[in-house]
């Protein structure tokens, strides 16, 4: 089990970014959440098997969301306990 904390910068708020991310997540065996930050970035935490997490991140990067992302920062973190599903948090 692996986990990634990802920060997306660009025009990532007000464009359906969180909803589209949740839709993409449904195609992968990952858990986690995505949320808007006050500084106009989007933060995402995702966990799962290494291959699934990497494929999920690649799918985001290759989706229509890519045109809104100017910068992506990925941090490997310990997999948190108790995550279920993939949610939008506020």
C-alpha positions as CSV (number, residue, x, y, z in Angstrom):
1,X,0.0,0.0,0.0
2,X,1.3,3.4,-0.9
3,X,-0.1,7.0,-0.7
4,X,0.5,10.3,-2.4
5,X,-0.3,13.8,-1.4
6,X,-0.7,15.9,-4.6
7,X,-1.0,19.7,-4.9
8,X,-2.3,21.0,-8.2
9,X,-1.7,24.6,-9.2
10,X,-3.2,26.5,-12.0
11,X,-6.8,27.2,-12.9
12,X,-8.0,24.3,-10.8
13,X,-10.8,25.9,-8.8
14,X,-14.2,26.7,-10.3
15,X,-13.8,24.4,-13.3
16,X,-15.2,21.1,-11.9
17,X,-11.7,19.8,-11.1
18,X,-12.7,18.0,-7.9
19,X,-15.7,16.4,-9.5
20,X,-13.8,15.2,-12.5
21,X,-11.0,13.8,-10.2
22,X,-13.6,11.9,-8.3
23,X,-15.1,10.5,-11.6
24,X,-11.6,9.4,-12.7
25,X,-11.0,7.8,-9.3
26,X,-14.0,5.5,-9.9
27,X,-12.0,3.7,-12.6
28,X,-9.2,2.7,-10.2
29,X,-8.8,0.8,-7.0
30,X,-7.8,3.8,-5.0
31,X,-9.1,5.6,-1.9
32,X,-8.7,9.2,-0.8
33,X,-10.0,12.7,-1.1
34,X,-9.7,15.9,-3.0
35,X,-10.3,19.5,-1.7
36,X,-9.9,23.1,-2.6
37,X,-7.4,25.1,-0.6
38,X,-7.7,28.8,0.3
39,X,-4.6,29.7,-1.8
40,X,-6.4,28.5,-5.0
41,X,-4.6,25.2,-5.2
42,X,-6.3,21.8,-5.0
43,X,-4.9,19.1,-2.6
44,X,-5.5,15.5,-3.2
45,X,-4.6,12.4,-1.1
46,X,-4.8,9.0,-2.7
47,X,-3.8,5.6,-1.5
48,X,-3.8,2.1,-2.9
49,X,-1.4,-0.4,-4.6
50,X,1.5,1.4,-6.2
51,X,0.4,0.5,-9.8
52,X,-3.1,1.7,-9.2
53,X,-2.0,5.0,-7.6
54,X,0.4,5.7,-10.4
55,X,-2.1,4.8,-13.1
56,X,-4.7,7.1,-11.4
57,X,-2.3,10.0,-11.4
58,X,-1.3,9.4,-15.0
59,X,-5.0,9.3,-16.0
60,X,-5.5,12.7,-14.3
61,X,-2.5,14.1,-16.2
62,X,-3.8,12.8,-19.5
63,X,-7.4,13.9,-19.0
64,X,-9.0,17.1,-20.0
65,X,-8.0,18.4,-16.6
66,X,-4.4,18.7,-17.8
67,X,-5.2,22.0,-19.5
68,X,-6.0,23.6,-16.1
69,X,-2.8,22.3,-14.3
70,X,0.3,24.5,-14.5
71,X,2.2,22.7,-11.7
72,X,1.8,19.4,-9.8
73,X,3.7,18.6,-6.7
74,X,3.6,14.9,-5.6
75,X,4.8,13.8,-2.1
76,X,5.0,10.1,-1.1
77,X,3.4,9.8,2.4
78,X,2.7,6.9,4.7
79,X,-0.7,5.3,3.8
80,X,-3.3,6.6,6.2
81,X,-5.6,4.1,8.0
82,X,-9.3,4.1,7.6
83,X,-9.8,5.6,4.1
84,X,-12.9,4.4,2.3
85,X,-13.9,5.4,-1.2
86,X,-12.8,8.6,-2.8
87,X,-14.5,11.8,-1.6
88,X,-14.6,15.5,-2.2
89,X,-14.0,17.2,1.2
90,X,-14.7,20.8,2.2
